[in-house]
């Protein structure tokens, strides 16, 4: 009977979890539902801050932007997670924001599990 149970594949607890992306405006994540901001009139710069984490080591993070529903543009790729392999704090200064801009982060862990999250930057006319 024990032999029957020992031959079953052992499921790893972390197999169920994908990477997580949490955007934040200040120094740390305070609100996991922070997914939009409106820039005051005349402000054209926003620092995209996100905490990207995974139970299994991170493999890749890609940062994209789309302006007014146009073509998506790859801004940056991150692959060096040697210092902190499971958590990465992304800080990217986005300049010349003059129209509604969507920022998207794709994250993949070493097991190939992906996740994606978007953030919307609105502009006050």
Residue pairs with C-beta under 8 A, 6 or more apart in sequence:
13 55
14 55
14 56
15 111
17 54
17 55
17 113
18 54
18 109
18 113
18 114
18 115
19 52
19 53
19 54
19 58
19 107
19 108
19 109
19 113
19 114
19 115
20 51
20 52
20 53
20 54
20 107
20 115
21 50
21 51
21 52
21 105
21 107
21 115
21 116
21 117
22 29
22 32
22 34
22 50
22 51
22 117
23 34
23 35
23 48
23 49
23 50
23 117
23 119
24 30
24 31
24 34
24 49
24 50
24 51
25 34
25 37
25 49
26 49
28 51
29 51
35 117
35 118
35 119
35 120
36 119
36 120
36 121
36 122
37 46
37 119
37 120
37 121
37 122
38 121
38 122
38 123
38 124
39 46
39 97
39 121
39 122
39 123
39 124
40 124
41 124
41 125
43 97
44 95
44 96
44 97
44 98
45 93
45 94
45 95
45 96
45 97
46 93
46 94
46 97
46 121
47 91
47 92
47 93
47 94
48 63
48 90
48 91
48 92
48 93
48 94
48 103
48 119
49 89
49 90
49 91
50 89
50 90
50 105
50 117
50 119
51 87
51 88
51 89
51 90
52 58
52 61
52 87
52 88
52 89
52 90
52 105
52 107
53 86
53 87
53 88
54 86
54 107
54 109
54 113
55 86
55 109
56 86
56 109
56 110
56 111
56 113
57 81
57 85
57 86
57 109
57 110
58 81
58 85
58 86
58 88
58 107
58 108
58 109
58 110
59 79
59 108
59 109
59 110
59 112
60 77
60 78
60 79
60 106
60 107
60 108
61 77
61 78
61 79
61 88
61 90
61 105
61 106
61 107
61 108
62 74
62 76
62 77
62 78
62 105
62 106
62 107
63 74
63 75
63 76
63 77
63 78
63 90
63 92
63 103
63 104
63 105
64 72
64 73
64 74
64 75
64 103
64 104
64 105
64 106
65 72
65 73
65 75
65 94
65 101
65 102
65 103
65 104
66 72
66 73
66 101
66 102
66 104
67 99
67 100
67 101
68 99
68 100
68 101
72 104
75 92
75 94
76 92
78 88
78 90
81 88
90 105
94 101
94 103
94 121
97 121
97 123
98 123
99 123
100 120
100 121
100 122
100 123
101 120
101 121
101 123
102 118
102 119
102 120
102 121
103 118
103 119
103 120
103 121
104 116
104 117
104 118
104 119
105 116
105 117
105 118
105 119
106 114
106 115
106 116
107 114
107 115
107 116
108 114
108 115
